[in-house]
Amino acid sequence: MNRILRSPLAHISLCMLVLYSSRLLAASVRAQVQATGYVINADVDPATNKLTATVAVTLTALEDVSQITLELNNGLQISKLVDAAQHALTPERLTTNSTVRIPLASQLAKGSSTTLTFDYSGTLTGSDTSPVEGIKLAAVADPVSILLYAGRWFPLATPGLFTNRFTAEMHIHVPSEYRVVGSTTTESTPKSIAGNRTEYNFNWTKPGFPGTLIIGKFLAPISAPGIPNVRIWVTEKHKSPASGYAETAAEQFEYFSSIFGQPESGRLNIVELPDDAVSAAWAPQIAAIAGNRIGDKNSRRLLANTIAHQWWGSEVSPATLNDAWITNGMSRYSELMYLEETAGKTSFQNAITDESAAALAYDTEPLTTLGRLDYFSPQFQNMTIEKGAMVFHMLRWEMGDEVFKKFLRGLLSQYTDKGIRSSNVETVAEAQLVTPANGSAPNLQAFFAQWLDGTGAPQFHNKFTVYRLGNNKGFRTVGSIDQDLDLFRMPVALRIETDGKTELRRVDVSGSESQYTIETFGRPRRINIDPDNWLLKSTPDLAVRVAVLRGQNQAAQGDLMAALGEYQKALDINKTSSLANYRIGEIFFTQRNYQSSANSFRDALRGDGDPKWVEVWSHIQLGRIFDVTGQRDRAVNEYRLAVQTNDNTQGAVNEARALMQKPYQRPREEN
């Protein structure tokens, strides 16, 4: 499942060094059984919001078990359950979550398999029965129904979400006006059945995650011109931008194929999700995007991230959730690599700054101990996605571009259709760094101990003295790099700005103080540490962003006072932070404290201007305040100023123009 991507107006889900051996001490729950294959027969009726299914699941015991625990969506009631010998079993529903406990008729020995067959049905209308509170993952509705793998619409082994690979044969019945998109190794033609219904058949024969179905009143699929293997499925409402969006998807699919190699399947379906569901989801051959994001230029990164899961998630998956940083992080970094390819270095480096802030927002536990957290929790998402991406970014710095790409292809080829562990990443990385010159693999243990098993990031300080060399030979700079992590060890870039040309040097930093000596022809005027943001590091600017991110997370959870406290921390670090003032203005606006809100938005306009989009959206927010308080002329003036910025971040200019034509109306409160 993919997360909502960061945007100026969207919620951004958000020190001791732990020793290398801490990977072995993760406190995640151990799986007792593994699901290996499913045969699913299901009837979907959008008119009544009902799902009816018979599912046979083959389970293999990982230890001797007399009781099995599975997960099934709370909205589904089991009417019959039998084992392979047709013994009736009595499942016990746990009311607090989607867990089903099943006592077996006889003990299942380690390594042996059995098949349980479930009959169940229920009404799925949205997030009220979801296994993840507040997130719609399974819903039967018109015009689009979603049965996402993470929605547990069929019984899943637990723990096993996104780690337990399986095959699936599915036979799905729907009303004839609906089409069904799923994962299938071999395409089959839908066939008409009794009752004005249609049967769709899917068969995914490789171990993976084929458990997602999207059912809708979709038009005939639209292909990218000349690229029939990339198709987009949309309703009439989103027909207009579909063709262009398919072209974008084809471009991204081709780019990732050139970097990572061909995916398991050459087919890709871009599929419309309901606007009120998750913003994106993936499965083999599927990249599903919320309908209101299709065609939106700002969703290109969201689309790239979702498509990247065809490799990082579908082709290879984490062995345990302690290893989820590999696939979550590399999907994010794939998105950033595509941004670098299409938008250039500046956009890429700006995005890396955002990633760094998000990576540090919840950096209180090592990456390799996060498996005990809920997959959809803000800390798990922030750490595995953003910090995971930064680990790959730093590996790229250690390796160089070409070796890094070979390393990624090596991971994919060696672990296709398998679970991958953090230790595997280290082994493959070291193997890629072997050259005829060095003859042996370099030791990356320190790198992975720091970034996987440790927390925090170094804060660098540089001090140096410049000496003139005789006979017009230039200058010698003797300096030291200090930082606060005693066990830190990595190469660090220095950019030396001199009276002549600017020069770059690579310095090995080890421990809290590292000496360096550099000779240049021109006199050094300024020396910057890590100027291109290759390392995850702590800086005052990032501290402001981290506090703001934490505040945004508190606001998203409804704790506005805690959010204001975090924003105030940001202002304590930087009193002119435009971002912190903007976020404070948002909270006051939500509370209808319009004068305080207007003051904060004006402070944002007078602040440091970082990020740039704060200017255009502050004018829009001031305009909305003036509209709400009956001052239309002043509102129009603010919208005009917003248009004049020519900054269309998140459709800002479009929004301002629309508000110039029609005044902002405060949403009515529901009783």
BELSULJO-V810624 format. One record per backbone hydrogen bond with DSSP energy under -1.0 kcal/mol. NH is the residue of the N-H (numbers start at 1). CO is the residue of the C=O. If there is no record, write none. Layout:
# BELSULJO-V810624
NH:CO ; NH:CO
This chain:
# BELSULJO-V810624
22:19 ; 23:20 ; 24:21 ; 25:22 ; 34:60 ; 36:58 ; 38:167 ; 39:56 ; 40:169 ; 41:54 ; 42:171 ; 43:52 ; 44:173 ; 45:50 ; 48:45 ; 50:45 ; 51:122 ; 52:43 ; 53:120 ; 54:41 ; 55:118 ; 56:39 ; 57:116 ; 58:37 ; 59:114 ; 60:34 ; 61:112 ; 62:32 ; 65:108 ; 68:102 ; 70:100 ; 71:156 ; 72:98 ; 73:152 ; 74:129 ; 76:73 ; 77:121 ; 79:119 ; 80:119 ; 82:117 ; 83:87 ; 86:83 ; 89:81 ; 92:101 ; 94:99 ; 100:70 ; 101:92 ; 102:68 ; 104:66 ; 108:65 ; 111:61 ; 112:109 ; 114:59 ; 116:57 ; 117:82 ; 118:55 ; 119:80 ; 120:53 ; 121:77 ; 122:51 ; 124:49 ; 135:132 ; 139:146 ; 140:124 ; 145:215 ; 146:139 ; 147:213 ; 148:137 ; 151:148 ; 152:149 ; 156:71 ; 158:69 ; 163:160 ; 164:160 ; 166:208 ; 167:36 ; 168:204 ; 169:38 ; 170:202 ; 171:40 ; 172:200 ; 173:42 ; 174:198 ; 176:196 ; 178:175 ; 179:216 ; 181:214 ; 185:203 ; 191:199 ; 193:197 ; 197:193 ; 198:174 ; 199:191 ; 200:172 ; 202:170 ; 204:168 ; 208:166 ; 213:147 ; 214:181 ; 215:145 ; 216:179 ; 217:143 ; 218:216 ; 219:234 ; 222:232 ; 224:230 ; 227:224 ; 230:227 ; 231:268 ; 232:222 ; 233:270 ; 238:235 ; 239:236 ; 242:239 ; 245:241 ; 246:242 ; 247:243 ; 248:244 ; 249:245 ; 250:246 ; 251:247 ; 252:248 ; 253:249 ; 254:250 ; 255:251 ; 256:252 ; 257:253 ; 258:254 ; 259:255 ; 260:256 ; 261:257 ; 268:229 ; 269:285 ; 270:231 ; 271:287 ; 272:233 ; 273:289 ; 277:274 ; 281:288 ; 283:286 ; 286:283 ; 287:269 ; 288:281 ; 289:271 ; 290:279 ; 291:273 ; 293:290 ; 296:293 ; 299:296 ; 300:297 ; 303:299 ; 304:300 ; 305:301 ; 306:302 ; 307:303 ; 308:304 ; 310:307 ; 311:308 ; 312:308 ; 313:311 ; 313:316 ; 314:309 ; 316:311 ; 317:418 ; 319:420 ; 323:320 ; 324:321 ; 326:323 ; 328:324 ; 329:325 ; 330:326 ; 331:327 ; 332:328 ; 333:329 ; 334:330 ; 335:331 ; 336:332 ; 337:333 ; 338:334 ; 339:335 ; 340:336 ; 341:337 ; 342:338 ; 343:339 ; 344:340 ; 348:344 ; 349:345 ; 350:346 ; 351:347 ; 352:348 ; 353:349 ; 354:350 ; 355:351 ; 356:352 ; 357:353 ; 358:354 ; 359:355 ; 360:356 ; 364:362 ; 368:452 ; 369:366 ; 370:367 ; 373:370 ; 377:374 ; 381:377 ; 382:378 ; 383:379 ; 384:380 ; 385:381 ; 386:382 ; 387:382 ; 388:383 ; 389:385 ; 390:386 ; 391:387 ; 392:388 ; 393:389 ; 394:390 ; 395:391 ; 396:392 ; 397:393 ; 398:394 ; 399:395 ; 400:396 ; 404:400 ; 405:401 ; 406:402 ; 407:403 ; 408:404 ; 409:405 ; 410:406 ; 411:407 ; 412:408 ; 413:409 ; 414:410 ; 415:411 ; 417:315 ; 418:415 ; 420:317 ; 425:421 ; 426:422 ; 427:423 ; 428:424 ; 429:425 ; 430:426 ; 431:427 ; 432:428 ; 434:431 ; 439:435 ; 448:444 ; 449:445 ; 450:446 ; 451:447 ; 452:448 ; 453:448 ; 461:482 ; 463:480 ; 465:478 ; 467:476 ; 469:474 ; 473:470 ; 475:520 ; 476:467 ; 477:518 ; 478:465 ; 479:516 ; 480:463 ; 481:514 ; 482:461 ; 483:512 ; 488:485 ; 490:509 ; 492:507 ; 494:505 ; 495:528 ; 496:503 ; 497:526 ; 499:523 ; 503:496 ; 505:494 ; 507:492 ; 509:490 ; 511:488 ; 514:481 ; 516:479 ; 518:477 ; 520:475 ; 525:497 ; 526:497 ; 528:495 ; 530:493 ; 533:530 ; 538:458 ; 543:539 ; 544:540 ; 545:541 ; 546:542 ; 547:543 ; 548:544 ; 549:545 ; 550:546 ; 551:547 ; 552:548 ; 553:549 ; 554:550 ; 555:551 ; 556:552 ; 557:553 ; 558:555 ; 559:554 ; 560:558 ; 563:559 ; 564:560 ; 565:561 ; 566:562 ; 567:563 ; 568:564 ; 569:565 ; 570:566 ; 571:567 ; 572:568 ; 573:569 ; 574:570 ; 577:574 ; 579:610 ; 581:577 ; 582:578 ; 583:579 ; 584:580 ; 585:581 ; 586:582 ; 587:583 ; 588:584 ; 589:585 ; 590:586 ; 591:587 ; 592:589 ; 593:588 ; 594:592 ; 597:593 ; 598:594 ; 599:595 ; 600:596 ; 601:597 ; 602:598 ; 603:599 ; 604:600 ; 605:601 ; 606:602 ; 608:576 ; 614:611 ; 615:612 ; 617:613 ; 618:614 ; 619:615 ; 620:616 ; 621:617 ; 622:618 ; 623:619 ; 624:620 ; 625:621 ; 626:622 ; 627:623 ; 628:624 ; 629:625 ; 630:627 ; 631:626 ; 635:631 ; 636:632 ; 637:633 ; 638:634 ; 639:635 ; 640:636 ; 641:637 ; 642:638 ; 643:639 ; 644:640 ; 646:643 ; 651:648 ; 655:651 ; 656:652 ; 657:653 ; 658:654 ; 659:655 ; 660:656 ; 662:658
